[in-house]
């Protein structure tokens, strides 16, 4: 048996302003670091044998903070993997996506919220199906690789990438976003017996939800 902990990064300033972040390499803000510390304390008794992260600083820093709070003998080595980066929005990155400040200007963007699997991406960016493939390939590899049998694995990633990665666990016909974009520092836990995985924790948070100020998530919820 193995356990895979899929964790979203902490809050950034772009999250609070509903600015498309994608591959833009923005760091955590103070609240994001605080959320990561609280989450790390909540996971401090779990010994992580392996840790993987998106190379983007907000995910990698979240991993460093969470593992830094651990007292169960977890690894401090974080392996980066491009397959678990956030969706690339191309030339739309850095633009606000709030309905009352819609800097993108292209109405096809709203497929990102309303019909994600038909989202073809911004100019120079990725489609949602491309993100599903690369994140799904990464997770399938972890599930099937016998080297990780009996181990606990931490995976530090992003909101859209997390939803894309976990599609295999959501009920057939359920909307892509599973109710909302994932909260910052939420934890999803996959238990793998043999090569049979199941989701045993879904968007778990270790902090008071009122601490989240993710305008991007609020915009998704408002459109739902």
Secondary structure, DSSP 8 states (H G I E B T S, - for coil): -EEEEEEE----HHHHHTB--TT------HHHHHHHHHHHHHTTTS--SEEEE-SSHHHHHHHHHHHHT--S------EE-GGGS----GGGTT-BEETTEE-S--GGGGHHHHSGGG---STTS--HHHHHHHHHHHHHHHHH-GGGTT-EEEEEE-HHHHHHHTGGGS-TT--TTTTS---TT-EEEEEEETTEEEEEEEEE-SS-GGG---HHHHHHHHH-
